[in-house]
Amino acid sequence: MEHNLEQTAFVIDTADNVATALSALEPGEITLTGDTARPSVRAAQEIPMGHKLALRDIAPGEEIIKYGVVIGCATAAIPCGSWVHLHCMKSLVDERSSHLDVLTGAPADTEYE
């Protein structure tokens, strides 16, 4: 089956509660590929290419699972289909990431002169 990469996200492991956007996603139906138990999910908002999309509702404090392993925890409620990034999760892999600007990735804890 051929997939339109314009609205496709990749699930790495069936244990994952997030998928990775293969291109910039618009709100609407997203085709899921990879190791997934379901064919699609509905994106609730725009999600940048390479970023994470919630496959189900994730409660504050709940683990974020990607690659079949815990990579972080939710710092706020994350509804199904939402963008999962630094504004709503804390990385357990890279502590420094909690100091990065959400959109640019620039360090927010460093002053430049």
N, CA and C atoms as a LAMMPS dump frame, in Angstrom:
ITEM: TIMESTEP
0
ITEM: NUMBER OF ATOMS
339
ITEM: BOX BOUNDS ff ff ff
-5.0000000000000000e+02 5.0000000000000000e+02
-5.0000000000000000e+02 5.0000000000000000e+02
-5.0000000000000000e+02 5.0000000000000000e+02
ITEM: ATOMS id mol type element x y z
1 1 1 N 0.846 -1.181 0
2 1 2 C 0 0 0
3 1 3 C 0.896 1.25 0
4 2 1 N 0.611 2.194 -0.878
5 2 2 C 1.389 3.428 -0.971
6 2 3 C 0.845 4.451 0.023
7 3 1 N 1.743 5.18 0.695
8 3 2 C 1.347 6.168 1.696
9 3 3 C 1.689 7.563 1.225
10 4 1 N 0.821 8.522 1.516
11 4 2 C 1.081 9.928 1.246
12 4 3 C 1.876 10.474 2.422
13 5 1 N 3.163 10.774 2.21
14 5 2 C 4.009 11.239 3.306
15 5 3 C 3.574 12.588 3.842
16 6 1 N 2.706 13.292 3.122
17 6 2 C 2.233 14.587 3.59
18 6 3 C 1.477 14.466 4.917
19 7 1 N 0.809 13.382 5.152
20 7 2 C 0.023 13.197 6.375
21 7 3 C 0.296 11.814 6.961
22 8 1 N 1.582 11.517 7.179
23 8 2 C 1.972 10.21 7.686
24 8 3 C 2.895 10.364 8.889
25 9 1 N 2.707 9.498 9.867
26 9 2 C 3.585 9.464 11.038
27 9 3 C 4.034 8.02 11.251
28 10 1 N 5.243 7.865 11.776
29 10 2 C 5.853 6.557 11.946
30 10 3 C 5.843 6.13 13.405
31 11 1 N 5.361 4.927 13.667
32 11 2 C 5.37 4.343 15.011
33 11 3 C 6.505 3.323 15.045
34 12 1 N 7.439 3.504 15.963
35 12 2 C 8.625 2.655 16.009
36 12 3 C 8.348 1.316 16.69
37 13 1 N 7.532 1.322 17.753
38 13 2 C 7.265 0.108 18.536
39 13 3 C 5.815 0.135 18.995
40 14 1 N 5.167 -1.011 19.056
41 14 2 C 3.761 -1.055 19.474
42 14 3 C 3.546 -0.536 20.892
43 15 1 N 4.603 -0.498 21.721
44 15 2 C 4.483 0.034 23.084
45 15 3 C 4.476 1.564 23.111
46 16 1 N 4.841 2.208 21.991
47 16 2 C 4.948 3.67 21.949
48 16 3 C 3.594 4.358 22.121
49 17 1 N 3.603 5.49 22.837
50 17 2 C 2.391 6.315 22.924
51 17 3 C 2.554 7.599 22.122
52 18 1 N 3.631 7.673 21.321
53 18 2 C 3.844 8.774 20.389
54 18 3 C 4.306 8.215 19.046
55 19 1 N 4.045 8.971 17.978
56 19 2 C 4.533 8.645 16.64
57 19 3 C 5.355 9.83 16.162
58 20 1 N 6.189 9.633 15.149
59 20 2 C 7.036 10.685 14.608
60 20 3 C 6.486 11.164 13.274
61 21 1 N 6.282 12.474 13.146
62 21 2 C 5.771 13.063 11.906
63 21 3 C 6.819 12.942 10.809
64 22 1 N 6.465 12.325 9.671
65 22 2 C 7.398 12.16 8.563
66 22 3 C 7.479 13.413 7.692
67 23 1 N 6.55 14.332 7.885
68 23 2 C 6.563 15.649 7.252
69 23 3 C 5.759 16.556 8.165
70 24 1 N 5.728 17.845 7.873
71 24 2 C 4.893 18.754 8.669
72 24 3 C 3.44 18.31 8.528
73 25 1 N 2.747 18.171 9.655
74 25 2 C 1.369 17.675 9.651
75 25 3 C 0.387 18.804 9.918
76 26 1 N -0.732 18.748 9.234
77 26 2 C -1.858 19.659 9.445
78 26 3 C -2.912 18.922 10.263
79 27 1 N -3.796 19.642 10.946
80 27 2 C -4.883 18.968 11.657
81 27 3 C -5.699 18.087 10.701
82 28 1 N -6.05 16.908 11.165
83 28 2 C -6.828 15.98 10.347
84 28 3 C -6.302 14.566 10.486
85 29 1 N -6.769 13.705 9.611
86 29 2 C -6.426 12.278 9.672
87 29 3 C -4.974 12.05 9.25
88 30 1 N -4.237 11.304 10.087
89 30 2 C -2.835 10.997 9.846
90 30 3 C -2.693 9.489 9.7
91 31 1 N -2.099 9.05 8.601
92 31 2 C -1.834 7.628 8.395
93 31 3 C -0.645 7.217 9.248
94 32 1 N -0.787 6.106 9.965
95 32 2 C 0.306 5.574 10.783
96 32 3 C 0.978 4.421 10.055
97 33 1 N 2.311 4.439 10.045
98 33 2 C 3.085 3.35 9.452
99 33 3 C 4.038 2.813 10.513
100 34 1 N 4.677 1.712 10.208
101 34 2 C 5.616 1.121 11.158
102 34 3 C 4.958 0.056 12.002
103 35 1 N 5.41 -0.061 13.232
104 35 2 C 4.934 -1.096 14.153
105 35 3 C 3.736 -0.57 14.936
106 36 1 N 2.59 -0.499 14.27
107 36 2 C 1.407 0.098 14.868
108 36 3 C 0.224 -0.858 14.851
109 37 1 N -0.61 -0.746 15.86
110 37 2 C -1.796 -1.592 15.961
111 37 3 C -3.018 -0.918 15.339
112 38 1 N -2.88 0.367 14.943
113 38 2 C -4.023 1.077 14.355
114 38 3 C -3.582 1.778 13.078
115 39 1 N -4.488 1.981 12.148
116 39 2 C -4.113 2.542 10.847
117 39 3 C -3.933 4.057 10.815
118 40 1 N -4.553 4.763 11.776
119 40 2 C -4.496 6.222 11.714
120 40 3 C -4.792 6.847 13.074
121 41 1 N -4.535 8.155 13.143
122 41 2 C -4.859 8.967 14.31
123 41 3 C -5.22 10.337 13.771
124 42 1 N -6.011 11.074 14.492
125 42 2 C -6.424 12.407 14.06
126 42 3 C -5.546 13.454 14.743
127 43 1 N -4.787 14.233 13.954
128 43 2 C -3.959 15.314 14.503
129 43 3 C -4.871 16.461 14.931
130 44 1 N -4.646 16.958 16.132
131 44 2 C -5.462 18.042 16.689
132 44 3 C -4.893 19.419 16.354
133 45 1 N -3.634 19.451 15.891
134 45 2 C -2.975 20.722 15.627
135 45 3 C -1.831 20.48 14.645
136 46 1 N -1.194 21.562 14.187
137 46 2 C -0.03 21.423 13.326
138 46 3 C 1.111 20.809 14.136
139 47 1 N 1.87 19.92 13.481
140 47 2 C 3 19.259 14.13
141 47 3 C 4.178 19.313 13.161
142 48 1 N 5.303 19.885 13.603
143 48 2 C 6.468 19.991 12.71
144 48 3 C 7.039 18.626 12.333
145 49 1 N 7.641 18.56 11.156
146 49 2 C 8.288 17.337 10.686
147 49 3 C 9.341 16.873 11.702
148 50 1 N 9.345 15.578 11.976
149 50 2 C 10.313 14.992 12.891
150 50 3 C 9.904 15.068 14.353
151 51 1 N 8.788 15.743 14.627
152 51 2 C 8.341 15.881 16.01
153 51 3 C 7.326 14.791 16.352
154 52 1 N 6.991 14.722 17.632
155 52 2 C 6.139 13.652 18.134
156 52 3 C 4.659 14.05 18.16
157 53 1 N 3.813 13.055 17.919
158 53 2 C 2.358 13.166 17.907
159 53 3 C 1.816 12.159 18.917
160 54 1 N 0.961 12.61 19.844
161 54 2 C 0.388 11.702 20.846
162 54 3 C -0.588 10.729 20.192
163 55 1 N -0.407 9.445 20.471
164 55 2 C -1.286 8.408 19.922
165 55 3 C -2.51 8.159 20.803
166 56 1 N -2.481 8.698 22.013
167 56 2 C -3.611 8.596 22.938
168 56 3 C -3.467 9.72 23.952
169 57 1 N -4.477 9.914 24.788
170 57 2 C -4.376 10.908 25.854
171 57 3 C -3.252 10.489 26.806
172 58 1 N -2.424 11.458 27.204
173 58 2 C -1.322 11.207 28.127
174 58 3 C -1.495 12.162 29.309
175 59 1 N -1.567 11.621 30.507
176 59 2 C -1.806 12.419 31.718
177 59 3 C -0.509 13.062 32.217
178 60 1 N -0.631 14.182 32.945
179 60 2 C 0.563 14.796 33.541
180 60 3 C 1.309 13.772 34.413
181 61 1 N 2.628 13.728 34.269
182 61 2 C 3.439 12.78 35.027
183 61 3 C 3.578 11.418 34.378
184 62 1 N 2.764 11.14 33.361
185 62 2 C 2.826 9.845 32.687
186 62 3 C 4.056 9.769 31.783
187 63 1 N 4.565 8.565 31.595
188 63 2 C 5.741 8.355 30.764
189 63 3 C 5.439 8.584 29.285
190 64 1 N 6.421 9.157 28.569
191 64 2 C 6.38 9.269 27.118
192 64 3 C 7.235 8.119 26.598
193 65 1 N 6.64 7.268 25.758
194 65 2 C 7.332 6.073 25.283
195 65 3 C 7.544 6.163 23.775
196 66 1 N 8.821 6.057 23.365
197 66 2 C 9.22 6.047 21.96
198 66 3 C 10.356 5.039 21.853
199 67 1 N 10.465 4.352 20.745
200 67 2 C 11.46 3.274 20.56
201 67 3 C 11.178 2.102 21.492
202 68 1 N 9.981 2.063 22.09
203 68 2 C 9.66 1.02 23.049
204 68 3 C 10.263 1.265 24.418
205 69 1 N 10.86 2.445 24.636
206 69 2 C 11.469 2.788 25.919
207 69 3 C 10.961 4.15 26.389
208 70 1 N 11.064 4.393 27.671
209 70 2 C 10.644 5.672 28.239
210 70 3 C 11.697 6.727 27.894
211 71 1 N 11.257 7.81 27.236
212 71 2 C 12.191 8.892 26.888
213 71 3 C 11.924 10.155 27.693
214 72 1 N 10.782 10.211 28.387
215 72 2 C 10.452 11.405 29.149
216 72 3 C 9.159 11.228 29.904
217 73 1 N 8.68 12.352 30.477
218 73 2 C 7.39 12.323 31.158
219 73 3 C 6.623 13.603 30.831
220 74 1 N 5.323 13.476 30.831
221 74 2 C 4.453 14.605 30.514
222 74 3 C 4.465 15.608 31.657
223 75 1 N 4.594 16.886 31.325
224 75 2 C 4.538 17.951 32.332
225 75 3 C 3.164 18.611 32.342
226 76 1 N 2.311 18.205 31.41
227 76 2 C 0.938 18.713 31.297
228 76 3 C 0.099 17.624 30.639
229 77 1 N -1.211 17.789 30.672
230 77 2 C -2.091 16.849 29.969
231 77 3 C -1.842 16.987 28.471
232 78 1 N -1.708 15.865 27.781
233 78 2 C -1.474 15.861 26.333
234 78 3 C -2.612 15.079 25.681
235 79 1 N -3.54 15.782 25.035
236 79 2 C -4.641 15.07 24.375
237 79 3 C -4.155 14.279 23.158
238 80 1 N -4.843 13.209 22.842
239 80 2 C -4.554 12.409 21.652
240 80 3 C -4.508 13.318 20.429
241 81 1 N -3.506 13.137 19.586
242 81 2 C -3.373 13.919 18.368
243 81 3 C -2.615 15.217 18.527
244 82 1 N -2.133 15.496 19.729
245 82 2 C -1.424 16.753 19.99
246 82 3 C 0.076 16.617 19.767
247 83 1 N 0.707 17.771 19.584
248 83 2 C 2.158 17.875 19.449
249 83 3 C 2.785 17.579 20.803
250 84 1 N 3.737 16.668 20.836
251 84 2 C 4.449 16.314 22.062
252 84 3 C 5.881 16.833 21.914
253 85 1 N 6.206 17.853 22.716
254 85 2 C 7.527 18.475 22.62
255 85 3 C 7.859 19.117 23.967
256 86 1 N 8.845 19.972 23.994
257 86 2 C 9.36 20.538 25.24
258 86 3 C 8.345 21.352 26.04
259 87 1 N 7.29 21.82 25.401
260 87 2 C 6.273 22.611 26.095
261 87 3 C 5.341 21.75 26.951
262 88 1 N 5.363 20.423 26.748
263 88 2 C 4.444 19.564 27.496
264 88 3 C 5.097 18.291 28.021
265 89 1 N 6.415 18.18 27.862
266 89 2 C 7.123 17.006 28.373
267 89 3 C 8.522 17.391 28.818
268 90 1 N 9.087 16.544 29.653
269 90 2 C 10.467 16.704 30.104
270 90 3 C 11.217 15.452 29.683
271 91 1 N 12.355 15.648 29.025
272 91 2 C 13.164 14.52 28.587
273 91 3 C 13.833 13.855 29.785
274 92 1 N 13.846 12.551 29.785
275 92 2 C 14.593 11.795 30.791
276 92 3 C 15.908 11.31 30.187
277 93 1 N 16.094 11.58 28.888
278 93 2 C 17.296 11.175 28.176
279 93 3 C 18.321 12.307 28.185
280 94 1 N 17.837 13.543 27.977
281 94 2 C 18.717 14.697 27.86
282 94 3 C 18.193 15.822 28.743
283 95 1 N 18.745 15.947 29.947
284 95 2 C 18.27 16.965 30.888
285 95 3 C 18.401 18.37 30.319
286 96 1 N 19.385 18.602 29.495
287 96 2 C 19.628 19.914 28.898
288 96 3 C 18.443 20.354 28.031
289 97 1 N 17.697 19.42 27.465
290 97 2 C 16.603 19.772 26.558
291 97 3 C 15.524 20.611 27.227
292 98 1 N 15.398 20.551 28.536
293 98 2 C 14.376 21.351 29.215
294 98 3 C 14.74 22.835 29.235
295 99 1 N 15.944 23.173 28.778
296 99 2 C 16.389 24.566 28.72
297 99 3 C 16.432 25.097 27.289
298 100 1 N 15.867 24.377 26.333
299 100 2 C 15.896 24.79 24.942
300 100 3 C 14.602 25.48 24.542
301 101 1 N 14.702 26.463 23.653
302 101 2 C 13.523 27.133 23.121
303 101 3 C 12.691 26.115 22.348
304 102 1 N 11.383 26.115 22.553
305 102 2 C 10.492 25.125 21.949
306 102 3 C 10.543 25.158 20.424
307 103 1 N 10.585 26.333 19.82
308 103 2 C 10.538 26.431 18.366
309 103 3 C 11.901 26.391 17.693
310 104 1 N 12.902 27.054 18.273
311 104 2 C 14.197 27.15 17.607
312 104 3 C 15.207 26.126 18.079
313 105 1 N 15.037 25.597 19.288
314 105 2 C 15.999 24.652 19.852
315 105 3 C 17.217 25.332 20.455
316 106 1 N 17.211 26.687 20.451
317 106 2 C 18.331 27.442 21.013
318 106 3 C 18.304 27.36 22.531
319 107 1 N 19.468 27.311 23.174
320 107 2 C 19.51 27.285 24.636
321 107 3 C 18.885 28.557 25.223
322 108 1 N 17.945 28.384 26.141
323 108 2 C 17.292 29.538 26.78
324 108 3 C 17.988 29.896 28.085
325 109 1 N 18.938 29.081 28.501
326 109 2 C 19.626 29.322 29.759
327 109 3 C 21.035 29.903 29.552
328 110 1 N 21.314 30.338 28.323
329 110 2 C 22.621 30.902 27.999
330 110 3 C 22.435 32.322 27.479
331 111 1 N 23.234 33.254 28.012
332 111 2 C 23.174 34.623 27.523
333 111 3 C 24.245 34.827 26.478
334 112 1 N 23.849 35.453 25.382
335 112 2 C 24.784 35.737 24.289
336 112 3 C 25.004 37.226 24.234
337 113 1 N 26.258 37.64 24.037
338 113 2 C 26.567 39.065 23.943
339 113 3 C 27.071 39.413 22.577
